[in-house]
Amino acid sequence: MKWIDKVEVCRSTACDLLHGLFRLNNNDRFLEHLKSSLDKGDFEQDKDIQNWIRETRGILTSDIVQKLEEFFDWETFFGMCLLPDITHSNLENAKQLIEHIKEMPERVLLIHFIYSGYGPRKGTIDMNTFEKIMNNDKELLLFVSSDMSFSTERKAILFEMLSDPSRTKEDFLYLLEWFYENAFSALETRIEKLLLRTASELKKEIRQSGERFLMLLIKNIDYTRYEELKRTVICPSYFSEFLVSNASIPFVNEDMYTVGFRFKEVMSVSKDKLEMTADTFEALAHEKRLAIIRHLSAGKSSGNELARALNLSNYEIGEHTAILRKAGMVRVERMNQMLNFSLDKGAVRREVGKALEDLLKDVES
């Protein structure tokens, strides 16, 4: 079966329960991340979302702010690791997700959290191994400090979460329920209508353009080479707005993407030669991206291997590889439940050569 035949478009307001919390805590970083696209496309920020963020931030209590920072941080985003459960368990709305988490064993919830970013260094950890780690404080400390590619501060937060599973689940549910009652439920019907419309647009694009559209949407990711995916699910999202996010569940051959409802506006922005030249030079204009290119020139590497070899956090690897992927220089594929990055040397030579040629032509003319 071809990859395109395994692609489904689904919708659930549960996705935006999580994306809403993430956007609420990270709106400034979110807008900063989008700045280049917003400028080139001359987009305006969604006023309804910005007004909602201002109003909701005005009612946040100190304990909610603390829990937001713990579970929906820009770097570690533990709470977002529940996204694949929504499609895998066919959860149709936010309340069903909350009930799903209530019924989830504490340690099953926690094993979701350790797969934030690129997950543990070894790729996957079965539940028996995880139980042994959780039952030994020394092993737990060693696991968090050695196997997780987070900043020291975020490692400390994860260690506290893993050290007290009951409190962690209680805090997470408290945050979800507070947010649902005080900030999300009033929007849910409107979000549901918007998701229905966006899902129809996505289905239309897939019917018309097929794999070409999907590869453009998810930016040089190829999951077809090394393992058989059973299902690829694409879900529209209100609070993602322009962004596309990817998530997967360990041991399950499914992938899930959330796609912001304004995806068509970003994808339809045309660039002139000078802008495309600037994109190429931007990809090379940072010492950490050059270090990634140099490392990948020797062969494939997982996100964790890159993080360790170059002494970078998961967040830094994700940020820099996204720019290199956008420039067509780096590709991503999944093997043994791990994301592996590879350098397209031909594309690097081709894009750099073309960028220089276009730039010099402009100068000469």
C-alpha positions in Angstrom: 0.0 0.0 0.0 1.3 3.5 -0.9 2.0 6.0 1.8 -0.7 8.3 0.4 -3.3 5.6 0.8 -2.6 5.5 4.6 -3.2 9.2 5.1 -6.3 10.2 7.0 -7.7 13.6 7.9 -9.4 13.7 11.3 -10.5 16.5 13.6 -10.9 16.8 17.3 -11.2 19.8 19.6 -9.0 17.7 22.0 -6.0 18.8 19.9 -6.7 22.4 20.6 -7.1 21.8 24.3 -3.4 21.0 24.3 -2.4 23.5 21.6 -4.3 26.2 23.4 -2.3 25.6 26.6 0.9 25.6 24.6 0.0 28.8 22.7 -1.1 30.5 25.9 2.3 29.8 27.6 4.4 30.5 24.5 2.7 33.1 22.4 5.6 35.5 22.3 8.0 32.7 21.2 5.4 31.5 18.7 5.2 34.8 17.0 8.9 35.3 17.0 9.3 31.8 15.4 6.8 32.9 12.7 8.3 36.4 12.1 10.0 35.6 8.9 6.9 34.1 7.3 4.7 36.8 8.6 6.9 39.5 7.2 7.4 37.9 3.8 3.8 37.1 3.4 2.6 40.3 4.9 0.2 38.4 7.2 -1.7 39.8 10.1 -1.9 38.1 13.4 -5.2 36.5 14.2 -6.9 39.2 16.4 -9.3 36.7 18.0 -6.4 34.5 19.2 -4.4 37.5 20.5 -7.4 38.9 22.3 -8.1 35.5 23.8 -4.5 35.2 25.0 -4.6 38.6 26.7 -7.9 37.9 28.4 -7.0 34.5 29.5 -3.6 35.6 30.9 -5.5 38.1 32.9 -7.3 35.4 34.9 -4.3 33.0 35.4 -3.5 32.3 39.0 0.1 31.7 40.2 -0.3 28.0 40.5 -1.8 27.7 37.0 1.2 29.8 35.6 3.6 27.4 37.3 1.9 24.3 35.9 1.8 25.8 32.4 5.5 26.4 32.6 6.1 22.8 33.8 3.9 21.0 31.3 3.8 23.3 28.2 7.3 24.7 28.1 8.6 25.7 24.6 11.6 23.4 24.9 10.1 20.3 26.5 6.3 20.5 26.0 5.6 17.4 28.0 1.8 17.9 27.8 1.9 17.9 24.0 3.1 14.3 24.1 -0.5 13.3 24.6 -1.5 14.5 21.1 -1.1 11.0 19.4 -3.5 9.5 21.9 -6.2 11.6 20.5 -6.2 10.0 17.1 -5.0 6.6 18.2 -7.9 6.3 20.6 -10.3 8.3 18.4 -11.1 10.9 21.0 -13.6 13.4 19.5 -13.4 16.3 21.9 -11.6 17.9 24.8 -13.7 16.2 27.5 -13.0 12.8 26.1 -9.2 13.5 26.3 -9.5 14.6 29.9 -11.4 11.4 30.8 -8.9 9.3 28.8 -6.1 10.8 31.0 -8.0 10.2 34.2 -8.2 6.5 33.3 -4.5 6.3 32.3 -2.1 4.7 34.8 0.3 7.2 36.3 3.4 5.6 34.8 1.8 5.3 31.4 1.3 9.1 31.5 4.9 9.6 32.6 6.4 7.4 29.8 4.7 9.8 27.4 6.6 12.7 28.9 10.1 11.1 28.3 9.4 11.0 24.6 9.3 14.8 24.4 11.5 16.1 21.6 13.7 13.2 20.4 13.0 11.0 23.5 15.6 9.0 25.4 19.1 8.4 23.9 18.3 4.7 23.3 15.2 5.5 21.2 12.5 3.4 23.0 12.1 2.1 26.5 9.7 -0.7 27.2 7.4 -0.5 30.3 9.3 -3.1 32.2 12.6 -1.2 31.9 10.8 2.0 32.7 9.4 0.4 35.9 12.9 -0.7 37.0 14.2 2.8 36.5 11.3 4.4 38.4 11.8 2.0 41.3 15.4 3.0 41.9 16.2 6.7 42.7 19.8 6.3 41.6 18.8 4.8 38.3 16.2 7.4 37.8 18.6 10.3 38.4 21.2 8.6 36.0 18.5 8.1 33.4 17.3 11.8 33.4 20.8 13.2 33.6 22.4 11.0 31.0 19.6 9.9 28.6 17.6 13.1 28.2 18.9 15.9 25.9 17.3 18.7 27.9 18.7 21.8 29.6 19.7 21.3 33.2 16.6 23.2 34.4 14.2 21.0 32.4 16.0 17.8 33.5 15.4 18.9 37.1 11.6 19.4 36.4 11.4 16.0 34.7 13.1 14.3 37.6 10.6 15.9 40.0 7.7 14.7 37.9 9.1 11.1 37.7 9.8 11.1 41.4 6.2 11.6 42.3 3.9 10.1 39.7 0.7 10.6 41.7 1.3 14.3 42.2 2.3 14.8 38.6 -0.9 13.2 37.2 -2.9 15.2 39.7 -1.3 18.5 38.7 -1.6 17.8 35.0 -5.3 17.0 35.3 -5.9 20.0 37.5 -4.4 22.2 34.8 -6.4 20.6 32.0 -9.7 20.9 33.9 -9.1 24.4 35.0 -8.2 25.5 31.5 -11.2 23.7 30.0 -13.7 25.3 32.4 -12.2 28.8 32.5 -10.8 29.4 29.0 -11.6 26.7 26.5 -15.2 25.5 26.8 -16.7 28.8 25.6 -14.7 28.6 22.4 -15.1 24.9 21.7 -18.2 25.1 19.4 -16.6 27.8 17.2 -13.4 25.9 17.1 -15.3 22.7 16.0 -16.8 24.6 13.1 -13.5 26.0 12.0 -11.8 22.5 12.2 -14.6 21.1 10.0 -13.9 23.7 7.3 -10.1 23.2 7.5 -10.4 19.4 7.4 -12.4 19.8 4.1 -9.7 22.1 2.7 -6.9 19.6 3.6 -8.8 16.7 2.0 -9.3 18.7 -1.1 -5.6 19.6 -1.3 -4.6 15.9 -0.8 -7.1 14.8 -3.5 -5.8 17.3 -6.0 -2.0 17.2 -5.3 -1.4 14.0 -3.4 2.0 13.2 -2.1 3.5 16.5 -3.5 1.3 18.5 -1.2 2.0 16.3 1.8 5.8 16.5 1.3 5.5 20.3 1.0 3.3 20.5 4.1 5.6 18.4 6.3 8.9 19.6 4.9 11.2 16.9 3.7 10.2 14.1 6.0 10.3 10.7 4.5 8.9 7.8 6.6 8.6 5.4 3.7 12.1 3.9 3.5 12.7 1.8 6.5 9.4 0.8 8.2 5.8 0.3 7.3 3.5 2.9 8.7 0.0 1.7 9.3 -1.5 5.1 9.5 -0.7 8.8 9.1 -3.2 11.1 10.6 -3.5 14.9 9.8 -5.6 17.0 12.2 -6.4 20.7 11.7 -5.7 23.0 14.7 -7.0 26.5 15.6 -4.3 27.6 18.0 -1.4 26.2 15.8 -2.5 28.9 13.3 0.4 28.6 10.8 2.5 25.8 12.3 2.7 22.1 11.5 3.6 19.7 14.3 4.5 16.0 14.3 4.1 13.4 17.1 4.1 9.7 17.4 3.4 7.0 20.0 6.3 4.6 20.9 5.7 1.0 19.7 2.8 2.1 17.4 3.4 2.5 13.7 1.3 5.6 13.4 2.2 9.3 12.9 0.1 12.3 13.7 0.4 15.8 12.4 -1.5 18.9 13.5 -1.8 21.6 10.9 -2.7 25.2 11.6 -5.9 26.5 10.1 -4.1 29.2 8.1 -1.8 26.6 6.4 -2.9 27.7 2.9 -1.8 31.3 3.4 1.8 30.3 4.3 2.1 27.7 1.5 0.8 30.0 -1.1 3.4 32.8 -0.5 5.6 33.1 -3.5 9.3 34.1 -3.2 11.4 35.9 -5.7 15.0 34.7 -6.5 16.5 37.1 -3.9 14.3 35.8 -1.1 15.1 32.2 -2.1 18.8 33.1 -2.1 18.4 34.6 1.4 16.8 31.4 2.6 19.8 29.4 1.4 22.3 31.7 3.0 20.2 31.8 6.2 20.6 28.1 6.5 24.4 28.5 6.4 24.6 31.6 8.5 24.9 30.0 12.0 27.8 28.1 13.5 25.5 25.5 15.0 23.9 24.8 11.7 27.3 24.5 10.0 28.3 22.1 12.8 25.1 20.0 12.1 26.0 19.9 8.4 29.6 18.9 9.1 28.4 16.1 11.5 25.8 14.8 9.0 28.3 14.8 6.2 29.8 11.7 7.8 26.4 9.9 7.8 23.0 9.7 9.3 22.3 10.7 12.9 19.4 10.7 15.3 18.3 13.8 17.1 19.8 12.6 20.3 23.1 11.7 18.7 23.3 15.2 17.2 22.4 16.7 20.5 25.2 14.8 22.3 27.8 15.1 19.7 27.4 18.9 19.4 26.4 19.6 23.0 23.0 21.0 22.0 19.6 20.6 23.6 16.6 18.9 21.8 15.1 22.3 21.3 18.2 23.7 19.6 18.5 20.6 17.3 14.8 21.0 16.4 15.1 24.7 15.6 18.3 24.4 13.5 17.3 21.3 11.6 13.9 22.9 10.7 15.8 25.7 8.9 18.1 23.2 7.1 15.0 21.1 6.1 13.3 24.2 4.8 16.3 24.9 2.6 16.1 21.3 1.3 19.6 20.4 2.7 18.5 18.0 5.4 16.0 15.2 5.3 14.3 13.2 8.1 13.2 9.6 8.1 12.0 7.2 10.8 13.7 4.0 11.7 13.1 1.9 14.8 10.9 4.6 16.3 13.6 7.2 16.0 13.9 10.2 13.8 17.1 10.1 11.8 18.6 13.1 10.0 20.6 12.9 6.8 22.4 15.4 4.7 21.6 15.7 1.0 25.0 16.7 -0.2 23.9 17.1 -3.7 21.2 19.5 -2.6 23.7 21.5 -0.5 26.0 21.9 -3.5 23.1 22.7 -5.8 21.4 25.2 -3.6 24.5 27.0 -2.6 25.7 27.2 -6.2 22.4 28.4 -7.5 22.1 31.0 -4.7 25.5 32.4 -5.6 24.7 32.4 -9.3 21.4 34.2 -8.7 23.1 36.7 -6.4 25.9 37.5 -8.8 23.4 37.9 -11.6 21.5 40.4 -9.6 24.7 42.3 -8.8 25.9 42.3 -12.4 22.5 43.5 -13.7 
